[in-house]
Every structure is written in structure tokens, then in C-alpha cells.
Amino acid sequence: MVNKLAQHFRSFADLASAYEQDRDYRIVQVRKPGSGVAILAPHGGSIEAHTSDIAREIAGQDFNLYLFEGLLKAGNFAALHLGSHRFDEPGCLELLQGCKSVVSVHGCGHAGEIVLTGGRDAGLREAITERLKALGVACEAAPAGLDAVDPMNVCNRGEGGAGVQLEVSLELRRSPRRVLLVRAVRETLTATP
């Protein structure tokens, strides 16, 4: 079983050779022709709870959506949490090639209702941060290790080589106040030319 833990996988191909699509995990893609925005949850389903739901809500009817969702009965995080800098699922990368803005939704273990922002798109990251704070959502820069500055991080694999990663605490992911997170990101993306 040790060789089937995500920490040992170097790429999506390793994960796909150890687990079966549509039994152990599911990939969801909703393309919106004409949209240059992609919303991702690369650790969705039962890997990082509620990240798929938040990504769906942000994407709405306007933006491209990509979800990688864990379907195992237990142990999804250990088995299927492929690091974002190793997440190179071909369908995801193909979708991102046509997107100028990429926002990736993740879960973090921080206490309280908070969003940690990272990624190489400083302008979009700061705009989302300002909007979150204006709506009363606690938000701060992600610490090293969660800051998503690696160019290979999936949020940075879009057209411009820079995106935003949102690390959302479990308390906020479970809270009705997560609608404020969704609103902040959607409003920021809609206002961005």
C-alpha cells in the first residue's frame, strides 16, 4: 500500500497507474467557450472537503471549471493528494492553455475562518485579498510551502504563467459565510479586464 500513497507520486501518470478513474477518483470539466478564466479544485471531493463546492460556486455559469475529486471510502488525502506542483493531468493543462486567469481552491488546516492567498499573479491575488477584507473575511498571505510561487504549481500553468491559489480553512469551507469568499472572487474576476 505504501507505493499507492500520493506522497510517492511524481506526476499524475503515477497516480493514474495506481488508481482507477470513475471508481477511485473523478475528473469534472465544464468548459465555457469565450471565458479566459479557469477555476480549479485539484484536491476536490473527499480529498479536501468542500473545495469542489466552492470552485463550482465561483465558476457559476461564467467561468471554466476543473475538479479532481477523490471518491475512496476513506484515506483520500493520503492516497490522492498530488502536490499542486506535480499536478499535471493532461486535460487540466490543456484547459489552462487558453486561460489568462486561473484560481485554484484548496483546503488548509488553519484555525478559524480564514483564506490564505498565494500564486504568481500578484495583481489578481491582491485584488481578491482586498475584496475579501472589504467583505469581512479574514485573509492573509500564505506562508512558505503554501504560497504557490513554484512555476509548476497548477495555478501558474495558465496562458500567462501566473495564477492565484486560495487556501481556505475548514471552518470557512463549512460555514455559510463562504458565500462571501465566492462573491469576492467572482466580483474580482468579473471586474478584471
C-alpha positions as CSV (number, residue, x, y, z in Angstrom):
1,M,0.0,0.0,0.0
2,V,2.9,2.4,0.6
3,N,3.6,2.8,-3.1
4,K,0.0,3.9,-3.5
5,L,0.4,7.0,-1.4
6,A,0.3,10.3,-3.2
7,Q,3.5,11.5,-1.5
8,H,5.4,8.9,-3.6
9,F,3.9,10.1,-6.9
10,R,6.0,12.3,-9.2
11,S,3.2,13.1,-11.6
12,F,-0.4,12.5,-12.5
13,A,0.6,9.5,-14.6
14,D,1.9,7.8,-11.4
15,L,-1.5,8.4,-9.6
16,A,-3.4,7.2,-12.7
17,S,-1.4,4.0,-12.8
18,A,-2.2,3.3,-9.1
19,Y,-5.9,4.3,-9.1
20,E,-8.9,3.9,-11.4
21,Q,-10.8,6.9,-12.8
22,D,-14.5,6.9,-12.1
23,R,-14.0,4.4,-9.3
24,D,-11.3,5.9,-7.1
25,Y,-11.4,9.5,-8.4
26,R,-13.4,11.6,-10.9
27,I,-12.4,14.4,-13.2
28,V,-15.0,17.1,-13.9
29,Q,-14.5,19.7,-16.7
30,V,-17.0,22.3,-17.6
31,R,-15.8,24.5,-20.5
32,K,-17.2,27.9,-21.1
33,P,-16.3,29.0,-24.6
34,G,-15.2,32.6,-24.6
35,S,-14.1,32.6,-21.0
36,G,-10.4,33.2,-20.3
37,V,-10.9,32.2,-16.6
38,A,-10.4,28.7,-15.1
39,I,-11.5,27.8,-11.5
40,L,-9.8,24.6,-10.2
41,A,-10.2,22.3,-7.3
42,P,-7.3,19.8,-7.8
43,H,-7.9,18.3,-4.4
44,G,-11.7,18.1,-4.5
45,G,-14.3,15.6,-3.5
46,S,-13.2,13.8,-0.3
47,I,-9.5,14.9,-0.6
48,E,-10.1,18.5,0.8
49,A,-13.7,18.7,1.9
50,H,-15.9,21.4,0.2
51,T,-13.3,22.7,-2.2
52,S,-15.2,21.3,-5.2
53,D,-18.4,23.0,-4.0
54,I,-16.6,26.4,-3.6
55,A,-15.0,26.0,-7.0
56,R,-18.3,25.2,-8.6
57,E,-19.9,28.2,-6.9
58,I,-17.1,30.6,-8.1
59,A,-17.3,29.3,-11.7
60,G,-21.1,29.5,-11.8
61,Q,-22.2,29.8,-15.4
62,D,-19.4,32.1,-16.4
63,F,-16.0,30.5,-15.9
64,N,-14.3,27.3,-16.9
65,L,-14.3,24.7,-14.1
66,Y,-11.9,21.8,-13.4
67,L,-12.3,19.4,-10.5
68,F,-10.2,16.4,-9.5
69,E,-12.3,14.6,-6.9
70,G,-11.4,11.8,-4.5
71,L,-14.1,9.0,-4.3
72,L,-12.4,6.5,-2.0
73,K,-14.4,5.4,1.1
74,A,-11.5,6.6,3.3
75,G,-8.0,7.9,3.1
76,N,-8.5,10.2,0.1
77,F,-5.9,12.8,1.3
78,A,-3.1,10.3,1.7
79,A,-3.9,8.4,-1.4
80,L,-4.9,11.1,-3.9
81,H,-3.5,14.5,-2.7
82,L,-1.0,15.0,-5.5
83,G,1.1,18.1,-4.7
84,S,0.0,21.2,-6.8
85,H,3.5,21.5,-8.3
86,R,3.1,17.9,-9.6
87,F,-0.5,18.1,-10.7
88,D,-0.1,17.7,-14.5
89,E,-3.3,15.9,-15.5
90,P,-3.3,16.4,-19.3
91,G,-7.0,17.5,-19.6
92,C,-6.4,20.2,-16.9
93,L,-3.2,21.5,-18.6
94,E,-5.0,21.6,-22.0
95,L,-7.9,23.6,-20.5
96,L,-5.5,26.1,-18.8
97,Q,-3.6,26.8,-22.1
98,G,-6.5,29.0,-23.2
99,C,-7.0,30.8,-19.8
100,K,-5.4,34.2,-18.8
101,S,-6.7,33.9,-15.2
102,V,-6.5,30.8,-13.0
103,V,-7.8,30.5,-9.5
104,S,-7.2,27.3,-7.6
105,V,-9.2,26.4,-4.4
106,H,-7.6,24.4,-1.7
107,G,-8.2,23.5,1.9
108,C,-5.8,24.3,4.8
109,G,-5.7,23.3,8.4
110,H,-5.6,26.8,9.9
111,A,-7.9,27.6,12.8
112,G,-10.9,30.0,12.4
113,E,-12.4,31.3,9.2
114,I,-9.5,32.4,7.1
115,V,-8.2,32.5,3.5
116,L,-4.5,32.3,2.7
117,T,-3.6,33.7,-0.7
118,G,-0.7,32.7,-2.9
119,G,0.3,32.3,-6.5
120,R,2.4,34.3,-9.0
121,D,-0.4,36.7,-10.2
122,A,0.3,39.4,-7.7
123,G,-2.3,41.8,-9.2
124,L,-5.2,39.4,-9.1
125,R,-4.1,38.0,-5.7
126,E,-4.0,41.5,-4.2
127,A,-7.4,42.4,-5.7
128,I,-9.0,39.2,-4.3
129,T,-7.4,39.9,-0.9
130,E,-8.7,43.5,-0.8
131,R,-12.2,42.3,-1.8
132,L,-12.2,39.6,0.8
133,K,-11.2,42.0,3.6
134,A,-13.8,44.5,2.4
135,L,-16.5,41.8,2.9
136,G,-15.2,41.0,6.3
137,V,-13.4,37.7,5.5
138,A,-10.0,37.2,7.3
139,C,-7.3,36.9,4.7
140,E,-3.5,36.9,4.7
141,A,-0.6,36.0,2.5
142,A,0.1,32.2,2.5
143,P,3.3,31.2,4.3
144,A,6.2,29.4,2.5
145,G,5.1,26.0,1.4
146,L,1.5,27.2,0.7
147,D,2.4,30.3,-1.2
148,A,2.2,28.7,-4.7
149,V,5.1,30.5,-6.2
150,D,6.5,27.5,-8.0
151,P,6.0,28.0,-11.8
152,M,5.0,24.3,-12.0
153,N,2.1,24.8,-9.5
154,V,-1.1,24.1,-11.4
155,C,-2.5,27.6,-10.6
156,N,0.5,29.0,-12.5
157,R,0.1,26.9,-15.6
158,G,-2.3,29.1,-17.5
159,E,-1.6,31.3,-20.5
160,G,0.4,34.0,-18.6
161,G,2.3,31.6,-16.3
162,A,0.7,33.2,-13.2
163,G,-2.4,32.4,-11.2
164,V,-3.9,32.6,-7.7
165,Q,-4.1,29.8,-5.1
166,L,-6.7,30.2,-2.3
167,E,-6.1,28.1,0.9
168,V,-9.4,28.0,2.7
169,S,-9.7,26.9,6.3
170,L,-12.1,24.0,7.1
171,E,-14.1,26.3,9.4
172,L,-14.8,28.7,6.5
173,R,-15.3,25.9,4.0
174,R,-18.1,24.6,6.3
175,S,-19.6,28.0,7.1
176,P,-22.5,29.8,5.4
177,R,-20.1,32.7,5.3
178,R,-18.2,31.0,2.5
179,V,-20.7,32.8,0.2
180,L,-18.6,35.9,0.9
181,L,-15.5,34.1,-0.4
182,V,-17.4,33.1,-3.6
183,R,-18.7,36.6,-4.0
184,A,-15.3,38.3,-3.5
185,V,-13.6,36.1,-6.1
186,R,-16.4,36.3,-8.7
187,E,-16.6,40.1,-8.3
188,T,-12.9,40.4,-8.7
189,L,-12.7,38.2,-11.8
190,T,-15.7,39.9,-13.4
191,A,-14.1,43.3,-12.8
192,T,-10.7,42.2,-14.2
193,P,-10.3,43.1,-17.9
